[in-house]
């Protein structure tokens, strides 16, 4: 610690607290991007998504997360402009963390999926403008994905991400629907296509992780990663064709030969059959055996049923009923692929987005310890652990709000539709990285979900919810910046009793 800086210790402490809250908010906001489609299509239960998400987010953040990062995220401001006022930058980053945490929690509470990165960047831009207006970077080039930083890049992602998300989600679903689901022998065509789809899913997932995780890119040239991804996809296709397809055919055709196909389709398509109700009955039987109250609360958290919105909201219920129904056993072939893509997205999210929570706390701590501002800062393992735990807690405890919107309220998601949405999300990241386009996975996922519903007619989407979400995106460009600027300005430009140029009169006797 620098001599005389003990008075700034509270800034680091408060900044650390709000950094944990930022991580919680990131988990609450982004959890739905990874698992909403899988939970909505019942490929996973909420409890299973919580367990898988916790495992892969922690591995991504704690094991694969980068240790060395820019001191100011996304190059939103020039760090060299603050070398003469490091304590002001430290205070400004604390204000940014405070506003970011509050905005993320508010939007999560209101079920509005926004971009956490966009929130952080615009708050940083406002902070930098108040402290030193010449330090603000509108556009910068970076060496890591998406290779474009600065304030303008985050604004452009509002245009690029929705366009790419809607385009490719609609394209993928059109191919699957017309080629497989609408055919007279949909189940057999789905089995025939399963090896190719598995190969494609593994290939795109590995390329997605290559772009999202810095440590993967440092292991060798890009051609090596592409070769490995192609080889892994080929092996997956062979295993799927030789092992999985015969197993699925035997499992499904057995009941069908016994005349149970109609019963299976009816049971799975019945909108009144809610998995949450079945799980509640199982949970009751466990509690009757003497489970403690703590266990009951934990189960209540993990047994969230996002499908209840389909019963409680008449508009959502009507939208769910209006969509085209396909052969259920054919659609079930897509569930395993959904789980694969969800795990890949959670791993990439943990590795690339944990730094959104901790990088500025690392900068504050570095300034407090050294009294200087550097281009990059090191993030110790304990800091990455805090980020991982915060993100997981936010996703498990509060992520159901966003998951309900993405999985139920925008459009109906079946396994095939969910697969199209998730494949679109990872594919757009890979494509944007090659074209060096700024994108947001949140914007991409939301608009991909909307496109999947709109492909079947305007009555199959919830336009009221989409208007609220887009309004929140636009407000995110203004509200965090405004409140951050106010917090920083009221401290930096207010009179101080410690300033020798300010006369302080003694109180009258």
C-alpha positions, 0 to 999 in steps of 0.5 A: 500500500502507498504511504498515506493511502489508508484513507482510500481503503474504504473504496477498495472494500466497497468496490469489492462488495459491489464487484460480487454483486455485479457477478451475481447480476451477470449470472442472473442475466446471462444464465438464460442465454445458456440454458433457457432453450434447454429447460423450455424444451424439457431437455433439462429440468431447472435442477439439472441446468443448475448443476451443469451450469455450476460445473461448467461456469466454475471450470470456465471462470476458475480454470480457463479464465484469463489471468491478465486483462486490460485494466479498463474493460473493452478499451472504453477509455485510455488508461494512460490518461489516468496515470496522474490521478490513480486515486480518482480512477479507483473511485470512478471504478467503484462508482461504475461497479455500484451502478452496474450492480444496481442496473443488472439486478433491476433488469433481472427483477423486471425480467429484461434480458440486457447485455451486462458488457454493454452496461459496464462499457457505457458506465465506464465511458461516463466515468472516463468522460467526467474524470478526463473527457479526452480519455474516452475511446469511441472505437478501438481495435483489440487483439481478442474477440470481438477485436473491436472495443470502445463505446461505439462498438457496443452501440453497433452490437445493437444492430449487428446481433439482432440481424445475425440472430434472426437470420440464422435462427430462421434459416436453421429452423427452416432447414430442420422443419422442411427437411425433417419435421414435416416429412411423413417419416419424421422420426426416421429422417431425424435418426438419419440426420442425427450423426450430421447434426452431432458433428456440426454441433461439436464442430461449432461448439469447439470453434466457439470455445476457441473464440471465447477462451483466450487460453485455447487460442494460445495453444497453437495456430488457428489451423490446428484448432480447426483441424482438431474441431473437424476431427472431433466432429467426425469422431462424434458423427461415427459414434452417433451413427454406430452406437447412439442411433441404434440405441435410440431406434431400439428404445423408441421403436419398442414401445411403438411396436406395442402400440404405445406411440399414440399414447407417448405423443399425447402425453408429451404434447399435452400442455397440461402435463407439467414436469414441475407438478411431477417433481413436486410430487416426488419432492413431497414424498422426500419431505415426508421422510423427514427432510429438514427445512433447509433441504426443503428451501434448497429444493424449492429453489432448484425446482423452479418451473418456468412453464407456469407462465404458460398457464398464468398468462392467457396471451402466452398460453394462446401463443403456446397453443397456436404453434405447429406441433411436430412428431414428438419422438422426432423432436426428442432426437434434438435434446441431447444436442441441446444439452451439448450446446448449453454446456459449451455456452456455459463453459465459454461464458464462465471463461470470457465473462467472469472478467466483467465482474472482477477486472475492475476490482483487480484494477482498484486493488492494484492502484491501492497497492502500487499507486500506479495505473498499468495497461494490464492487471493480474487477476489472482485465483481467489478473485476468479473464484469469487467471480465464479461463485457469484455468477453461479449463485446469481444464475441459480437463485435469480436466473429463472426470471430471464429464463422464463422470458427467453424460454416461454414468454417470447415464443414457444420452444420445442427441442428442434426450435431450441436447437436452432436457437442455440446453434445460432448463438454459437455460430454467430459468435464464430462468424462475428469473430471472423468478420471482426463484428461487435456482437452481444450473445444476449441480443443474439439469443433474444432475437433468435428466439423471436425469429423462431416464433415469427417464422410461424406467423405473427400470432406466435410471438409476444410482441409486447414482451419484445417491445419492453426488452428493446426499450431496456436495451436502449435505456441501457445506453443512457441510464448506467452512464447517467447515474455513473456520471452523477456519482463520480461528479458529485465527489470529484467536483464537490468542495472538500474540507481537506482541500487547502484552497477551500475555506472552512468557517468555524461554527458560530458560538 
